[in-house]
């Protein structure tokens, strides 16, 4: 399928019929591949039906790039099989870890950006791309507290990963906003210095306030509409780097499809405006 991707939506089973029927130009859908890495059955048939109408992106959560061990060859083989079957327009993963010394943690966890971590993660990205025979994009993380031991600035670390491996970067604007609020840096400065030519995809999502700490700790919860502050940062970004495929993420407290589509249409309009220049 050849099409220009503008704004997309995270694909949820509740919205299958509406997603399949939606004729919006440039619309695409993103899924977590771990939910579809099976040999057959109704879930995979459902994804293939959507893929026949709209491009699909695979946004992985389980490669655990920053972990201490080697990539799971079985996981990469299943992911590669799904990619060959679906032929996704984009594939991405997180700059985080979820496994360590044989234990699994159901979260995407941070790490010190050391030289050793750079070497380890670069190797895993290269192995993942070799297994998939595809370029992948790496997403910047959310931050909730200061971590000691960083030898690299985050943007420099991501850019060096891209230089060493040829990967792209997925820029999550909500992650930038949440981290900036929680740790006290400037979201505008972060976005202004992010290497635009390396960005292959953008994510937008909602966040929430911690139940006990309130505004002093924001959580990347994906359970609310995109905040006005995040929309403003997004518009600032695309004015500088130009349009990129942009996903509206919503994973909890799901509204109806029409509500999500209205958010998607806002991003689509911004991507098509003459103010969005080429990088």
C-alpha positions in Angstrom: 0.0 0.0 0.0 1.5 3.4 -1.0 0.1 6.4 0.8 1.3 9.5 2.6 0.9 9.1 6.3 -0.4 12.1 8.1 -2.1 11.5 11.5 -3.0 8.1 12.9 -4.7 6.5 15.9 -3.8 3.7 18.3 -6.0 0.8 17.2 -8.3 -0.8 19.9 -10.7 -3.7 19.5 -13.6 -1.6 20.7 -13.2 0.5 17.5 -12.7 -2.2 15.0 -15.8 -1.6 12.9 -15.4 2.2 12.9 -11.7 1.9 12.1 -12.4 -0.5 9.2 -15.0 1.8 7.7 -13.2 5.1 8.2 -12.3 6.7 4.8 -10.1 9.5 6.1 -7.2 10.3 3.8 -3.7 9.7 5.3 -5.2 7.8 8.3 -3.1 5.0 9.8 -3.2 2.8 12.9 -0.7 1.7 15.4 -0.7 -1.5 17.5 1.5 -3.1 20.0 2.8 -6.1 18.1 3.0 -8.3 21.2 -0.8 -8.6 21.0 -0.6 -10.0 17.5 2.4 -12.3 17.5 0.4 -15.5 16.9 0.1 -17.9 14.0 -3.5 -17.2 13.4 -6.9 -16.7 14.9 -9.5 -13.9 15.0 -7.2 -11.2 16.4 -4.7 -11.6 13.6 -7.5 -11.8 11.1 -8.9 -8.6 12.4 -5.5 -6.8 12.1 -5.1 -8.1 8.5 -8.6 -6.8 7.6 -7.6 -3.3 8.9 -4.3 -3.5 7.1 -6.1 -4.1 3.8 -7.7 -0.6 4.2 -5.1 1.4 6.2 -1.3 1.4 6.8 -0.2 -0.2 10.1 2.6 0.8 12.5 4.1 -1.7 15.0 5.0 0.0 18.3 6.9 -2.6 20.4 7.0 -2.6 24.2 9.0 -5.8 25.0 12.4 -5.8 23.3 13.8 -4.2 26.4 16.7 -2.4 24.6 18.3 -1.1 27.8 18.3 -4.5 29.6 21.5 -6.3 30.7 20.9 -9.4 28.7 20.9 -10.3 25.0 17.7 -9.7 22.9 15.3 -12.6 23.1 15.8 -14.4 19.8 12.4 -16.0 20.0 10.7 -12.6 20.5 12.6 -11.1 17.6 11.7 -14.1 15.4 8.0 -13.7 16.2 8.1 -9.9 15.7 9.9 -10.4 12.4 7.2 -12.9 11.3 4.4 -10.4 12.1 6.3 -7.7 10.2 6.6 -9.8 7.1 3.0 -10.7 7.3 1.6 -7.2 7.9 4.3 -5.1 6.1 4.0 -2.2 8.5 4.7 1.3 7.4 6.7 2.0 10.6 8.2 -0.1 13.4 9.4 1.5 16.7 10.6 0.6 20.2 11.3 2.4 23.5 14.5 3.6 25.0 13.9 1.7 28.2 14.2 -1.7 29.9 11.6 -4.1 31.3 13.8 -7.2 31.9 16.8 -7.4 34.2 18.8 -10.4 35.3 16.0 -12.8 34.3 13.2 -10.9 36.0 10.4 -9.1 34.1 8.9 -5.8 35.2 5.6 -4.7 33.5 6.8 -1.2 32.8 9.2 0.8 30.7 12.0 1.8 33.1 14.8 4.4 32.9 18.6 3.9 33.1 21.8 5.9 33.4 23.0 7.1 30.0 26.5 5.7 30.3 29.0 4.8 27.6 28.5 1.2 28.5 24.7 1.6 28.0 25.3 3.3 24.7 27.3 0.4 23.4 24.9 -2.2 24.8 21.8 -0.5 23.3 23.4 0.2 20.0 24.2 -3.5 19.6 20.6 -4.5 20.5 19.2 -2.0 18.0 21.4 -3.3 15.3 20.5 -6.9 16.1 16.8 -6.0 16.1 17.1 -4.3 12.7 19.0 -7.2 11.3 16.3 -9.6 12.5 13.5 -7.5 11.1 15.4 -6.5 7.9 13.9 -3.1 8.7 14.9 0.3 10.1 13.2 0.9 13.4 12.6 4.2 15.4 13.5 4.7 19.1 11.2 6.7 21.4 12.4 9.2 24.0 11.2 8.2 27.5 9.1 9.9 30.1 10.9 11.0 33.3 9.6 11.0 36.9 12.7 11.6 39.0 16.4 12.5 38.6 18.8 9.6 38.0 22.5 9.8 38.8 25.3 8.6 36.6 24.4 10.1 33.2 27.4 10.6 30.9 25.3 11.7 28.0 22.6 14.3 27.4 19.5 12.5 26.3 19.2 14.2 22.9 22.9 13.5 22.2 22.5 9.9 23.4 19.6 9.4 21.0 21.4 11.0 18.1 24.5 8.9 18.7 22.3 5.7 18.7 21.0 6.8 15.3 24.5 7.6 14.0 25.8 4.2 15.1 22.9 2.0 14.0 21.0 4.0 11.3 17.8 3.9 13.3 15.3 6.7 13.3 13.8 8.5 16.3 10.3 8.6 17.5 9.7 11.9 19.3 6.9 11.7 21.9 5.9 15.3 22.6 3.9 14.4 25.7 6.9 12.5 27.2 8.9 15.7 26.7 6.3 17.8 28.4 5.8 15.4 31.3 9.6 15.1 31.9 10.1 18.8 31.7 7.5 19.5 34.3 8.6 16.7 36.6 12.4 17.4 36.4 12.3 21.2 35.8 13.8 21.7 32.4 12.4 23.5 29.3 10.3 21.5 27.0 10.7 24.2 24.3 14.5 24.0 24.5 14.4 20.2 24.3 12.2 20.3 21.1 14.2 23.1 19.6 17.4 21.1 19.9 16.0 17.7 18.8 17.5 16.6 15.5 14.6 17.0 13.0 16.0 15.0 10.1 16.1 11.9 12.3 12.5 12.0 13.4 10.4 9.4 11.5 7.3 9.6 13.8 5.7 11.8 16.4 3.5 10.7 19.3 0.9 12.8 21.1 -0.9 11.7 24.2 -2.7 12.8 27.3 -1.3 12.7 30.8 -2.7 12.9 34.4 -1.7 14.3 37.8 -0.5 12.0 40.5 -3.4 11.3 42.9 -1.3 12.3 45.9 1.2 14.8 44.6 -1.0 16.6 42.1 0.6 19.0 39.6 4.1 18.4 41.1 4.2 14.9 39.4 2.6 14.3 36.0 2.1 10.8 34.8 2.2 9.7 31.1 -1.1 7.9 31.5 -2.5 7.9 28.0 -6.0 8.2 29.5 -7.0 11.8 28.6 -7.2 14.1 25.6 -3.9 15.7 24.4 -3.4 18.7 26.7 -3.4 22.3 25.2 0.3 22.7 26.3 1.2 19.6 24.3 -0.6 20.8 21.2 1.3 24.1 21.4 4.6 22.2 21.6 3.6 20.0 18.7 2.8 23.0 16.5 6.1 24.6 17.5 7.9 21.4 16.5 6.3 20.8 13.1 6.8 24.5 12.2 10.6 23.8 12.6 11.0 20.3 11.2 8.1 19.9 8.9 5.3 17.3 8.9 5.9 13.8 10.2 3.5 10.9 10.7 1.8 11.7 14.0 0.0 9.3 16.3 -2.7 10.1 18.8 -2.2 7.6 21.7 -5.1 6.6 23.9 -4.8 3.4 26.0 -7.3 3.9 28.9 -10.6 5.6 29.6 -11.3 5.2 25.9 -13.9 7.5 24.3 -15.9 6.7 21.2 -14.1 6.5 17.9 -15.6 9.8 16.7 -14.0 11.6 19.6 -10.6 10.1 18.9 -11.0 10.9 15.2 -11.6 14.6 16.0 -8.2 14.7 17.8 -6.7 13.0 14.9 -8.2 15.5 12.5 -6.7 18.4 14.5 -3.2 16.9 14.0 -4.0 16.2 10.4 -4.9 19.8 9.8 -1.7 21.1 11.4 0.4 18.7 9.3 -1.2 19.9 6.1 -0.9 23.7 6.9 1.6 25.7 4.8 3.3 26.6 8.1 4.6 23.0 8.3 7.7 23.4 6.1 10.2 20.7 5.1 13.1 20.1 7.4 
